[in-house]
Amino acid sequence: MTRRQLAFLSAVAAGAIAVGACSGTGAVPARTYTPSILAAAPSASPAAPTASPSSAPVTTGEIAVTMTDTMRFEPGNIALGVGATVTFVVTNVGLLPHEFFVGDADEQTHHAAEMAEGSGHAHDDTLRLDAGETGRVTMTFDLAETLVIGCHEPGHYEAGMVGSIDVID
C-alpha cells in the first residue's frame, strides 16, 4: 500500500471518528460508505457492469465502473433500488488521475470548492485513482433520489466527467 493510500485511509478513519463523535441524533445517514483502494496493473480489466440504464434496478452486488481520459464514466447512468448496498469497483483505464465522487448537486458543488482549496479527497465517498489503479467503495442507498458521480480533478467535471445514479422505489 502506498503512502498516499495509507494517508487516504487514515483521513477516512479520522473523518468517520469525527462524524461519529459529532452525531448525537442517532439518525441513520441516507448513504453509508466503505472505501478501499487496490493497486492494479494498467492492463487489468474490470468485471462486466451489473447495472445499466436499461436494466432493472440493482439491489446488491458489485458494479464495475471505468474512468477514461475521454472524461467519461462507464456506465454513465446506474439504476439502483432503494435500500441497495452495492460495491463500486472503479478502475482508471486512462493515463490521467481521475476521481469517483458520489453526491447530490449541492454535495458536488461543495466538493468542487474543497478540491479548489486542495482539501477535497478527505471524503469517505471519494476515490482518487492514478492510471491503472482500481478502488472499491461500498455504499448503501436508503432514499429514492438522483445522485451525481463526478470527477473534480482540474477541468474534468467541466469537460463532462459526470455520471448519475438513479435510486428508485
N, C-alpha and C positions, 0 to 999 in steps of 0.2 A: 504494500500500500504506500502511495507517495505521500510526501509531506502535505501537499495540497489536499489530498483526500482525507488525511487524518485531521487537518485543520477544519475542513468542511464538516466532518462528522462530529468533531469537538464543538463547533459552533452550533450544530443542530442539537446536540445534547444540552448545551448551556441554554439554548433558547427554549427547549422543552421544559427544563427545570424552572426557568424564569416564568414561563406561561403557567406551569402548574402552581407555582408559588403565588401568582397573582390572581388566579381564578378561584374565587371563593364562592361562586354562584352555584357550583355543582352542575351547570349546564353542559351538555354534550355538544361539542362542535359539530357543525354540519359536515365537515370534511376532516378526516384524520389521515395522517401521512406517516410512512415509514420508509425513509430513503436509504439507498446504498449505491455505491459506485463500484463497478467491477472493471478491471483492466481487460481490454480485448484487443486482439490483433486487428490492424486496419482492414484485413481481408475477411474478418469474421462477419457472417451474415446472420441477421436476426431471424427469429422464428416468424412464421407467417402471421399476419394480424388476425385476431379473432373478432374484430369489430370493424364494421364499415357503415357508411351512411345508409346502405340499403338493407342491412341485416337487422334482425331482431335485437333489441337492447341486451347487452351483455350484463350479467349479474354477478359473475365471479370468474376468476382465472387470470390469465396473462394477456396483455395486449402489446404487441411489438410496434414500436414507433421508430421511424428513422428520421434523422435530421440531415438535410442536404445543403450543399453550397449554392443551390438554386433558391435558397431561402424558403424551403418548404418543410412541413411535417407530413409524413406519410404513414398512416392515413391522415388526411386533413380534417376529417369530421368523425367523431366517435359517438355512438349511441349507447347509453348505459341506463339500466333500470334503477329506480330509487332503491337505496339500500345496497347497491352494488359495492363489493370490495374487489378491486382489481389491482394487479401489479402491472405497471407500465414498464416494459423492457425497452429502454430508449438507447438507440445506437446512433452515434455521429458518424455517418458514412462520408462526410466531407473532409476537407483539409483545414477548414477554419474551426475555431472553437464555437460551440453553439450551446444554447440553454433551453431547458424544458421547464417552464413555469406555468402552473395552473392556477387560475383565479378568475373572479368576475372582472368586469370592466374597471371598477374602482381599484381593485387589487392590482390589476395590470398597470394602471396609471401610477399608483403608489410605488410599485416595484421599479418602474422605469425611472422614477425620481431617485430612488435609492441607488440604482445602477449608475446614474449620472454622478452621484456623490461618491461612488466607489464602495458602497456597503450592501449591495443587493444580493449577495449569494448566501446570506445567513438564514434563509428560509428553509423549513423542512419540506417544502413542496417544490424545491428548485433543484434541478440537476444542471451543472455546467460541465460539459464534456469536451475534451480535446479530440482531435482527429483520431478515429478508430476506437474510441472508448465507448463502453456500454455501461449504463447505470440503470438501477431499478428503483422505483418508488411505488409503494403500495398505498392506495387511497380508498377511503370509504365515502360514498356519496349518499347522504341521507335526505337531501332536498331535491325536488324537481326544479331544475334551473338550467340555464345555458352558461357554460364557463368557457373561458378563452385559454388556449395554450399559446404561450408567447415566448419568443427568444428576444431578450433585451441586450444582447451583445450590440455594441455600437452600430447603428444603422440597420440591423437585421429586422426588427419589428416594423420599421418604416418601409422596408423593402418587401414586406408581405409575409414575413415568417410568423404566421399566425394560423392557428387551428381552432377547432371548437369541440367541446364535449357537451352533448345534449343529454341531460339526466331527465328521464321521463317516467311517469307512472305506468 
